[in-house]
Amino acid sequence: MFKVAVFVGSLRRESINRKFAKTLEKLGQPSFAFHYVELGDLPMYNDDLWADPPASVLRLKADIASADAVLFVTPEYNRSIPPVLKNAIDWATRPYGKNSWAGKPASIVGASPGVIGTAVAQEHLRYLATIIGLILMGQPEVYFSFKPGLVDENFEVTDETTRQFLESYLSRFEAWISRVGEPKEA
Ligand SMILES: Cc1cc2nc3c(=O)[nH]c(=O)nc-3n(C[C@H](O)[C@H](O)[C@H](O)COP(=O)(O)O)c2cc1C
């Protein structure tokens, strides 16, 4: 089983991206254990705060360190990524020389109410992911169009083709982590 640090780029209670993450979590059992990283209590990045680092920042770095892989589930905000996500990305790259992201297997997905939503945000995030040293899975791309009824109240996918696609995505992610991640202790 792989422990995955999940970064949902929305703080909204009814976030479709959080629902989508929960859907993937359910489909991915028992191969994955999802841990939802808290982003809402991170202060805006300020280098001065390293003098006495906030507990939320230390927790963020520990969450990444203890994970086998990282999964971003992000909405698109004005054709880019939401600020909560960028803020978390920046915090975890510091202090200089102690970048938490380096060498972690990662994947990016996103959900939107529209058809092509999150494509540009994901593209921006792919660029950042390589800069910060994540080992990013390129395929398959997942642009989840969150239509009413497609996911039920128990986070089950109601459409068979969509469910199969998401299962195959998760299998590929599992294989990616096995291939590029740190060897697991016996
Ligand atoms: C500030 C802001 C900017 C947005 N910009 C985009 C956008 O560029 N492209 C897009 O597809 N949707 C955009 N949306 C709509 C989001 O896709 C929609 O609100 C979605 O439900 C947000 O994800 P969430 O439900 O996980 O919070 C934007 C929403 C907000 C609040």
The ligand as an SDF file (V2000), in Angstrom:
LIG
                    3D

 31 33  0  0  0  0  0  0  0  0999 V2000
  -11.5060   32.8600   -8.4750 C   0  0  0  0  0  0  0  0  0  0  0  0
  -12.0470   31.8030   -9.4090 C   0  0  0  0  0  0  0  0  0  0  0  0
  -11.5560   31.7060  -10.6870 C   0  0  0  0  0  0  0  0  0  0  0  0
  -12.0150   30.6910  -11.5510 C   0  0  0  0  0  0  0  0  0  0  0  0
  -11.4370   30.5380  -12.7780 N   0  0  0  0  0  0  0  0  0  0  0  0
  -11.7410   29.4440  -13.5150 C   0  0  0  0  0  0  0  0  0  0  0  0
  -11.0170   29.1420  -14.7110 C   0  0  0  0  0  0  0  0  0  0  0  0
  -10.0950   29.8490  -15.1010 O   0  0  0  0  0  0  0  0  0  0  0  0
  -11.3390   28.0190  -15.4060 N   0  0  0  0  0  0  0  0  0  0  0  0
  -12.3440   27.1680  -14.9740 C   0  0  0  0  0  0  0  0  0  0  0  0
  -12.6000   26.1380  -15.6260 O   0  0  0  0  0  0  0  0  0  0  0  0
  -13.0730   27.4400  -13.8740 N   0  0  0  0  0  0  0  0  0  0  0  0
  -12.7910   28.5500  -13.1330 C   0  0  0  0  0  0  0  0  0  0  0  0
  -13.4770   28.8020  -11.9730 N   0  0  0  0  0  0  0  0  0  0  0  0
  -14.6260   27.9620  -11.6300 C   0  0  0  0  0  0  0  0  0  0  0  0
  -14.2040   26.6950  -10.9050 C   0  0  0  0  0  0  0  0  0  0  0  0
  -13.8750   25.7040  -11.8430 O   0  0  0  0  0  0  0  0  0  0  0  0
  -15.3590   26.2020  -10.0220 C   0  0  0  0  0  0  0  0  0  0  0  0
  -15.6930   27.2060   -9.0890 O   0  0  0  0  0  0  0  0  0  0  0  0
  -14.9960   24.9230   -9.3060 C   0  0  0  0  0  0  0  0  0  0  0  0
  -16.1610   24.4130   -8.6870 O   0  0  0  0  0  0  0  0  0  0  0  0
  -13.9270   25.1900   -8.2590 C   0  0  0  0  0  0  0  0  0  0  0  0
  -13.5050   23.9520   -7.7010 O   0  0  0  0  0  0  0  0  0  0  0  0
  -14.0060   23.4530   -6.2600 P   0  0  0  0  0  0  0  0  0  0  0  0
  -15.4580   23.0730   -6.4120 O   0  0  0  0  0  0  0  0  0  0  0  0
  -13.1470   22.2750   -5.9900 O   0  0  0  0  0  0  0  0  0  0  0  0
  -13.8320   24.5660   -5.2820 O   0  0  0  0  0  0  0  0  0  0  0  0
  -13.0420   29.8070  -11.1060 C   0  0  0  0  0  0  0  0  0  0  0  0
  -13.5420   29.9460   -9.8140 C   0  0  0  0  0  0  0  0  0  0  0  0
  -13.0520   30.9080   -8.9610 C   0  0  0  0  0  0  0  0  0  0  0  0
  -13.5940   31.0030   -7.5500 C   0  0  0  0  0  0  0  0  0  0  0  0
  1  2  1  0
  2  3  1  0
  2 30  2  0
  3  4  2  0
  4  5  1  0
  4 28  1  0
  5  6  2  0
  6  7  1  0
  6 13  1  0
  7  8  2  0
  7  9  1  0
  9 10  1  0
 10 11  2  0
 10 12  1  0
 12 13  2  0
 13 14  1  0
 14 15  1  0
 14 28  1  0
 15 16  1  0
 16 17  1  0
 16 18  1  0
 18 19  1  0
 18 20  1  0
 20 21  1  0
 20 22  1  0
 22 23  1  0
 23 24  1  0
 24 25  2  0
 24 26  1  0
 24 27  1  0
 28 29  2  0
 29 30  1  0
 30 31  1  0
M  END
$$$$
